[in-house]
Amino acid sequence: MTSVGVVAVSSPDFVATMLGCLERGEVTVPLRRRDDAARIQVAGVGSVVEPKPGSGWLDLRHRPRDDDAVAQVLFTSGTEGDPKGVVLTHGALADVVARLNGVMGVDASIREYVGIPVYHSFGFGRCRAVAAAGGRTFIPERGFNPTEIAAMLERGEVNALSAVPSLLRLLLASRAIFGDFRARLRWVEIGSQAITRGELEGLRTLFPQARIVEHYGLTEASRSTFLEVDAVEPERLASVGRPVGRAEVRIAGDGRILVRGPHVTRQIHVGGRVVDPRDADGWYATNDLGEVRDGFLYYLGRADDVINCGGVKLPPGWLEARVRELLGTEAELAICRIPNAVRGDGILVAVTPALEATDAAVSQATATAAQELGASAGGAIRVQRVAELPKTETGKVQRRRLAEAYTRGSAAR
């Protein structure tokens, strides 16, 4: 299989290039740079295209193909370990677009501000969905900008928005710049990062007429569940929604989330081999922990990130969101597990200079959040000041690197 490598740049030309390849039946592989030797070799790239940089409106039509031919090879961000090359078919991409547009109820009038890079799975998925609906997408010059969004919304240029929770927190912090015109926003999709019930309620209040949908998914199984934020009962806002269409989720005996459906990958390049990651019944076992209650999926964190503090399992993503809420801040922080002789796992809270709270306040907020989940963690909490949080190229915090750095520093003292 010969593929076309497309150098990642968040621009209209990148999206046009990718959609053109899909229309022509060419397999695409987003590359980090023109000489991305590792991805070129693994995915069998025969030629490389470097789209023009830029920003602005994209007005293209896209008709998804519903067949089993390979469409893309996407590489995971490698939060822990080596990235994997995930093979996706045209049918998998088409299923995602159909379910997404069905849940959001979009039409050809959609004019979307895409607040995440379009070379990532989430951003490119938004562009595919809008193009399939007959709408237009706006790709900003310098990334997500609340002031720009407010101005475009006031002028009637946009009526939809897509972003991850970390960006939406900037929007909530800037809510004062949105006047009555905020009611013009009709659609919002939220990417899958930890977000609190309070933050979701804040978005409902800020954009009272918007259809707001949060998704849970991963590269291997994009948008497996949808939470209709604007419509569900308040207590459901702690969930990540439920599957629709032919997508299915269930929980394995070890607590991991299993996903099945036409959107799930059938092949992965890993360790020099190409394997089918599904079991004999078609279920893909994620490395995420969760629970299903009344048909709604509740995400409990990565299996290798969960903190077992005195026998109580604490999901770091939830703790981070709750600590920010308790401190009344939008500043970044990261929580990870570290060894603790008494409780098994202790809690490390890494904070950047953007967080003005004292170490004592951070520690107390973390203890309060842990207590809400049933853990007495006061003596097992450590606060560490760092210049910046280590992240993958897709912006995911690398918690293991933080924990390893802290452990090395403790051993050296």
URWOKA-V845905 format. One record per residue. N is the residue number from 1. RES is the residue in one letter. SS is DSSP state (~ for helix, > for strand, _ for the rest). PSI is psi in whole degrees, -180 to 180 (999 if undefined). Layout:
BEGIN
n:N res:RES ss:SS psi:PSI
n:N res:RES ss:SS psi:PSI
END
This chain:
BEGIN
n:1 res:M ss:_ psi:117
n:2 res:T ss:_ psi:133
n:3 res:S ss:> psi:164
n:4 res:V ss:> psi:120
n:5 res:G ss:> psi:131
n:6 res:V ss:> psi:115
n:7 res:V ss:> psi:130
n:8 res:A ss:_ psi:121
n:9 res:V ss:_ psi:132
n:10 res:S ss:_ psi:87
n:11 res:S ss:_ psi:161
n:12 res:P ss:~ psi:-36
n:13 res:D ss:~ psi:-33
n:14 res:F ss:~ psi:-48
n:15 res:V ss:~ psi:-44
n:16 res:A ss:~ psi:-41
n:17 res:T ss:~ psi:-46
n:18 res:M ss:~ psi:-45
n:19 res:L ss:~ psi:-37
n:20 res:G ss:~ psi:-41
n:21 res:C ss:~ psi:-43
n:22 res:L ss:~ psi:-44
n:23 res:E ss:~ psi:-35
n:24 res:R ss:~ psi:-4
n:25 res:G ss:_ psi:21
n:26 res:E ss:_ psi:135
n:27 res:V ss:> psi:127
n:28 res:T ss:> psi:147
n:29 res:V ss:> psi:104
n:30 res:P ss:> psi:130
n:31 res:L ss:> psi:150
n:32 res:R ss:_ psi:-27
n:33 res:R ss:_ psi:169
n:34 res:R ss:_ psi:-36
n:35 res:D ss:_ psi:38
n:36 res:D ss:_ psi:77
n:37 res:A ss:~ psi:-40
n:38 res:A ss:~ psi:-50
n:39 res:R ss:~ psi:-36
n:40 res:I ss:~ psi:-44
n:41 res:Q ss:~ psi:-48
n:42 res:V ss:~ psi:-43
n:43 res:A ss:_ psi:3
n:44 res:G ss:_ psi:43
n:45 res:V ss:> psi:126
n:46 res:G ss:> psi:-25
n:47 res:S ss:> psi:156
n:48 res:V ss:> psi:134
n:49 res:V ss:> psi:136
n:50 res:E ss:_ psi:99
n:51 res:P ss:_ psi:156
n:52 res:K ss:_ psi:142
n:53 res:P ss:_ psi:170
n:54 res:G ss:_ psi:-176
n:55 res:S ss:_ psi:178
n:56 res:G ss:> psi:-162
n:57 res:W ss:> psi:146
n:58 res:L ss:> psi:123
n:59 res:D ss:_ psi:83
n:60 res:L ss:_ psi:156
n:61 res:R ss:_ psi:146
n:62 res:H ss:_ psi:127
n:63 res:R ss:_ psi:104
n:64 res:P ss:_ psi:143
n:65 res:R ss:_ psi:134
n:66 res:D ss:_ psi:74
n:67 res:D ss:_ psi:177
n:68 res:D ss:_ psi:9
n:69 res:A ss:_ psi:145
n:70 res:V ss:> psi:134
n:71 res:A ss:> psi:-42
n:72 res:Q ss:> psi:154
n:73 res:V ss:> psi:113
n:74 res:L ss:> psi:138
n:75 res:F ss:> psi:134
n:76 res:T ss:_ psi:163
n:77 res:S ss:_ psi:-14
n:78 res:G ss:_ psi:45
n:79 res:T ss:_ psi:-43
n:80 res:E ss:_ psi:127
n:81 res:G ss:_ psi:-168
n:82 res:D ss:_ psi:144
n:83 res:P ss:_ psi:153
n:84 res:K ss:_ psi:148
n:85 res:G ss:> psi:111
n:86 res:V ss:> psi:122
n:87 res:V ss:> psi:126
n:88 res:L ss:> psi:138
n:89 res:T ss:> psi:167
n:90 res:H ss:~ psi:-39
n:91 res:G ss:~ psi:-38
n:92 res:A ss:~ psi:-45
n:93 res:L ss:~ psi:-40
n:94 res:A ss:~ psi:-39
n:95 res:D ss:~ psi:-41
n:96 res:V ss:~ psi:-47
n:97 res:V ss:~ psi:-43
n:98 res:A ss:~ psi:-46
n:99 res:R ss:~ psi:-42
n:100 res:L ss:~ psi:-50
n:101 res:N ss:~ psi:-30
n:102 res:G ss:~ psi:-45
n:103 res:V ss:~ psi:-41
n:104 res:M ss:~ psi:-17
n:105 res:G ss:_ psi:38
n:106 res:V ss:_ psi:160
n:107 res:D ss:_ psi:-176
n:108 res:A ss:_ psi:-9
n:109 res:S ss:_ psi:-4
n:110 res:I ss:_ psi:133
n:111 res:R ss:> psi:99
n:112 res:E ss:> psi:134
n:113 res:Y ss:> psi:109
n:114 res:V ss:> psi:105
n:115 res:G ss:_ psi:2
n:116 res:I ss:_ psi:157
n:117 res:P ss:_ psi:135
n:118 res:V ss:_ psi:-7
n:119 res:Y ss:_ psi:-4
n:120 res:H ss:_ psi:159
n:121 res:S ss:~ psi:-43
n:122 res:F ss:~ psi:-51
n:123 res:G ss:~ psi:-44
n:124 res:F ss:~ psi:-34
n:125 res:G ss:~ psi:-38
n:126 res:R ss:~ psi:-44
n:127 res:C ss:~ psi:-40
n:128 res:R ss:~ psi:-45
n:129 res:A ss:~ psi:-44
n:130 res:V ss:~ psi:-42
n:131 res:A ss:~ psi:-37
n:132 res:A ss:~ psi:-29
n:133 res:A ss:~ psi:-8
n:134 res:G ss:_ psi:14
n:135 res:G ss:_ psi:-164
n:136 res:R ss:> psi:151
n:137 res:T ss:> psi:145
n:138 res:F ss:> psi:127
n:139 res:I ss:> psi:113
n:140 res:P ss:_ psi:155
n:141 res:E ss:_ psi:-41
n:142 res:R ss:_ psi:27
n:143 res:G ss:_ psi:-172
n:144 res:F ss:_ psi:127
n:145 res:N ss:_ psi:104
n:146 res:P ss:~ psi:-38
n:147 res:T ss:~ psi:-42
n:148 res:E ss:~ psi:-41
n:149 res:I ss:~ psi:-46
n:150 res:A ss:~ psi:-43
n:151 res:A ss:~ psi:-43
n:152 res:M ss:~ psi:-35
n:153 res:L ss:~ psi:-41
n:154 res:E ss:~ psi:-37
n:155 res:R ss:_ psi:-4
n:156 res:G ss:_ psi:19
n:157 res:E ss:_ psi:-30
n:158 res:V ss:_ psi:153
n:159 res:N ss:_ psi:12
n:160 res:A ss:> psi:157
n:161 res:L ss:> psi:141
n:162 res:S ss:> psi:137
n:163 res:A ss:> psi:163
n:164 res:V ss:_ psi:161
n:165 res:P ss:~ psi:-37
n:166 res:S ss:~ psi:-33
n:167 res:L ss:~ psi:-38
n:168 res:L ss:~ psi:-26
n:169 res:R ss:~ psi:-34
n:170 res:L ss:~ psi:-37
n:171 res:L ss:~ psi:-45
n:172 res:L ss:~ psi:-36
n:173 res:A ss:~ psi:-21
n:174 res:S ss:_ psi:21
n:175 res:R ss:~ psi:-23
n:176 res:A ss:~ psi:-20
n:177 res:I ss:~ psi:-6
n:178 res:F ss:_ psi:116
n:179 res:G ss:_ psi:-156
n:180 res:D ss:~ psi:-21
n:181 res:F ss:~ psi:-12
n:182 res:R ss:~ psi:-22
n:183 res:A ss:~ psi:-10
n:184 res:R ss:~ psi:-15
n:185 res:L ss:_ psi:124
n:186 res:R ss:_ psi:-27
n:187 res:W ss:> psi:139
n:188 res:V ss:> psi:131
n:189 res:E ss:> psi:134
n:190 res:I ss:> psi:129
n:191 res:G ss:_ psi:168
n:192 res:S ss:_ psi:89
n:193 res:Q ss:_ psi:165
n:194 res:A ss:_ psi:133
n:195 res:I ss:_ psi:141
n:196 res:T ss:_ psi:163
n:197 res:R ss:~ psi:-40
n:198 res:G ss:~ psi:-39
n:199 res:E ss:~ psi:-40
n:200 res:L ss:~ psi:-39
n:201 res:E ss:~ psi:-36
n:202 res:G ss:~ psi:-39
n:203 res:L ss:~ psi:-38
n:204 res:R ss:~ psi:-39
n:205 res:T ss:~ psi:-42
n:206 res:L ss:~ psi:-40
n:207 res:F ss:_ psi:78
n:208 res:P ss:_ psi:-20
n:209 res:Q ss:_ psi:3
n:210 res:A ss:_ psi:144
n:211 res:R ss:> psi:108
n:212 res:I ss:> psi:122
n:213 res:V ss:> psi:127
n:214 res:E ss:> psi:143
n:215 res:H ss:> psi:156
n:216 res:Y ss:> psi:134
n:217 res:G ss:> psi:-178
n:218 res:L ss:> psi:171
n:219 res:T ss:_ psi:-40
n:220 res:E ss:_ psi:-17
n:221 res:A ss:> psi:76
n:222 res:S ss:> psi:137
n:223 res:R ss:> psi:61
n:224 res:S ss:> psi:-30
n:225 res:T ss:> psi:159
n:226 res:F ss:> psi:135
n:227 res:L ss:> psi:118
n:228 res:E ss:> psi:85
n:229 res:V ss:_ psi:-39
n:230 res:D ss:_ psi:-14
n:231 res:A ss:_ psi:-22
n:232 res:V ss:_ psi:162
n:233 res:E ss:_ psi:148
n:234 res:P ss:~ psi:-38
n:235 res:E ss:~ psi:-19
n:236 res:R ss:~ psi:-10
n:237 res:L ss:~ psi:-13
n:238 res:A ss:~ psi:-10
n:239 res:S ss:_ psi:176
n:240 res:V ss:_ psi:24
n:241 res:G ss:_ psi:-157
n:242 res:R ss:> psi:160
n:243 res:P ss:_ psi:153
n:244 res:V ss:_ psi:166
n:245 res:G ss:_ psi:-137
n:246 res:R ss:_ psi:4
n:247 res:A ss:_ psi:143
n:248 res:E ss:> psi:149
n:249 res:V ss:> psi:149
n:250 res:R ss:> psi:173
n:251 res:I ss:> psi:130
n:252 res:A ss:_ psi:171
n:253 res:G ss:_ psi:-28
n:254 res:D ss:_ psi:9
n:255 res:G ss:_ psi:-1
n:256 res:R ss:> psi:150
n:257 res:I ss:> psi:129
n:258 res:L ss:> psi:140
n:259 res:V ss:> psi:141
n:260 res:R ss:> psi:146
n:261 res:G ss:_ psi:174
n:262 res:P ss:_ psi:-13
n:263 res:H ss:_ psi:-7
n:264 res:V ss:> psi:139
n:265 res:T ss:_ psi:150
n:266 res:R ss:_ psi:-12
n:267 res:Q ss:> psi:142
n:268 res:I ss:> psi:134
n:269 res:H ss:> psi:115
n:270 res:V ss:> psi:133
n:271 res:G ss:_ psi:34
n:272 res:G ss:_ psi:6
n:273 res:R ss:> psi:162
n:274 res:V ss:> psi:120
n:275 res:V ss:> psi:155
n:276 res:D ss:_ psi:114
n:277 res:P ss:_ psi:-3
n:278 res:R ss:> psi:158
n:279 res:D ss:_ psi:-176
n:280 res:A ss:_ psi:-22
n:281 res:D ss:_ psi:7
n:282 res:G ss:_ psi:7
n:283 res:W ss:_ psi:135
n:284 res:Y ss:> psi:123
n:285 res:A ss:> psi:114
n:286 res:T ss:> psi:174
n:287 res:N ss:> psi:24
n:288 res:D ss:> psi:144
n:289 res:L ss:> psi:147
n:290 res:G ss:> psi:176
n:291 res:E ss:> psi:150
n:292 res:V ss:> psi:122
n:293 res:R ss:> psi:121
n:294 res:D ss:_ psi:37
n:295 res:G ss:_ psi:-8
n:296 res:F ss:> psi:138
n:297 res:L ss:> psi:132
n:298 res:Y ss:> psi:117
n:299 res:Y ss:> psi:129
n:300 res:L ss:> psi:8
n:301 res:G ss:> psi:171
n:302 res:R ss:> psi:140
n:303 res:A ss:_ psi:-36
n:304 res:D ss:_ psi:2
n:305 res:D ss:_ psi:-22
n:306 res:V ss:_ psi:135
n:307 res:I ss:> psi:123
n:308 res:N ss:> psi:93
n:309 res:C ss:> psi:103
n:310 res:G ss:_ psi:31
n:311 res:G ss:_ psi:-4
n:312 res:V ss:> psi:128
n:313 res:K ss:> psi:126
n:314 res:L ss:> psi:118
n:315 res:P ss:_ psi:121
n:316 res:P ss:~ psi:-41
n:317 res:G ss:~ psi:-43
n:318 res:W ss:~ psi:-43
n:319 res:L ss:~ psi:-43
n:320 res:E ss:~ psi:-48
n:321 res:A ss:~ psi:-41
n:322 res:R ss:~ psi:-38
n:323 res:V ss:~ psi:-43
n:324 res:R ss:~ psi:-40
n:325 res:E ss:~ psi:-45
n:326 res:L ss:~ psi:-34
n:327 res:L ss:~ psi:-11
n:328 res:G ss:_ psi:42
n:329 res:T ss:_ psi:155
n:330 res:E ss:_ psi:1
n:331 res:A ss:_ psi:151
n:332 res:E ss:_ psi:144
n:333 res:L ss:> psi:160
n:334 res:A ss:> psi:141
n:335 res:I ss:> psi:134
n:336 res:C ss:> psi:168
n:337 res:R ss:> psi:145
n:338 res:I ss:> psi:158
n:339 res:P ss:> psi:144
n:340 res:N ss:> psi:122
n:341 res:A ss:_ psi:-30
n:342 res:V ss:_ psi:-47
n:343 res:R ss:_ psi:0
n:344 res:G ss:> psi:-69
n:345 res:D ss:> psi:135
n:346 res:G ss:> psi:180
n:347 res:I ss:> psi:120
n:348 res:L ss:> psi:128
n:349 res:V ss:> psi:110
n:350 res:A ss:> psi:126
n:351 res:V ss:> psi:149
n:352 res:T ss:_ psi:170
n:353 res:P ss:_ psi:-18
n:354 res:A ss:_ psi:-21
n:355 res:L ss:_ psi:117
n:356 res:E ss:_ psi:-12
n:357 res:A ss:_ psi:151
n:358 res:T ss:_ psi:163
n:359 res:D ss:~ psi:-39
n:360 res:A ss:~ psi:-41
n:361 res:A ss:~ psi:-40
n:362 res:V ss:~ psi:-44
n:363 res:S ss:~ psi:-42
n:364 res:Q ss:~ psi:-41
n:365 res:A ss:~ psi:-39
n:366 res:T ss:~ psi:-42
n:367 res:A ss:~ psi:-40
n:368 res:T ss:~ psi:-45
n:369 res:A ss:~ psi:-42
n:370 res:A ss:~ psi:-39
n:371 res:Q ss:~ psi:-34
n:372 res:E ss:~ psi:-23
n:373 res:L ss:_ psi:4
n:374 res:G ss:_ psi:11
n:375 res:A ss:_ psi:133
n:376 res:S ss:_ psi:99
n:377 res:A ss:_ psi:6
n:378 res:G ss:~ psi:-49
n:379 res:G ss:~ psi:-4
n:380 res:A ss:~ psi:13
n:381 res:I ss:> psi:133
n:382 res:R ss:> psi:137
n:383 res:V ss:> psi:131
n:384 res:Q ss:> psi:131
n:385 res:R ss:> psi:127
n:386 res:V ss:_ psi:153
n:387 res:A ss:_ psi:-41
n:388 res:E ss:_ psi:161
n:389 res:L ss:_ psi:132
n:390 res:P ss:_ psi:132
n:391 res:K ss:> psi:160
n:392 res:T ss:_ psi:176
n:393 res:E ss:_ psi:-17
n:394 res:T ss:_ psi:9
n:395 res:G ss:_ psi:9
n:396 res:K ss:_ psi:134
n:397 res:V ss:> psi:135
n:398 res:Q ss:_ psi:89
n:399 res:R ss:~ psi:-36
n:400 res:R ss:~ psi:-38
n:401 res:R ss:~ psi:-39
n:402 res:L ss:~ psi:-45
n:403 res:A ss:~ psi:-41
n:404 res:E ss:~ psi:-41
n:405 res:A ss:~ psi:-41
n:406 res:Y ss:~ psi:-43
n:407 res:T ss:~ psi:-40
n:408 res:R ss:~ psi:-42
n:409 res:G ss:~ psi:-39
n:410 res:S ss:~ psi:-40
n:411 res:A ss:~ psi:-30
n:412 res:A ss:~ psi:-19
n:413 res:R ss:_ psi:999
END
